[in-house]
Amino acid sequence: MEFLLQWADDLDDAIHALRHLAPRIIGLLVAVLLFVATGFAFVRFPAVGLTIVGVVLSASLIDALRYRMQARGVWLRGNREWGGANRE
């Protein structure tokens, strides 16, 4: 009887650990699936895959430029011009 209670307690601990780690496990599976899908896209449709990679890289470069300009205070605000002359 004690063996069954110990087994049930271990099962309960395993279920709680799995519930705690489920977001990380799902995130890992999604990352692996995206990696496999990217590899498949490059093998099957290289032009489309390279175009998508180019768009993503361009968007990240523009985003980095926007953050850098925003940190320096020269980002476009509303209808105002570029530069620091119209700062609030």
Protein Blocks (a to p, Z undefined) as FASTA:
>chain_A
ZZmmmmmmmmmmmmmmmmmmmmmmmmmmmmmmmmmmmmmmmmmmmmlmmmmmmmmmmmmm
mmmmmmmmmmnopacehjbcedjklcZZ
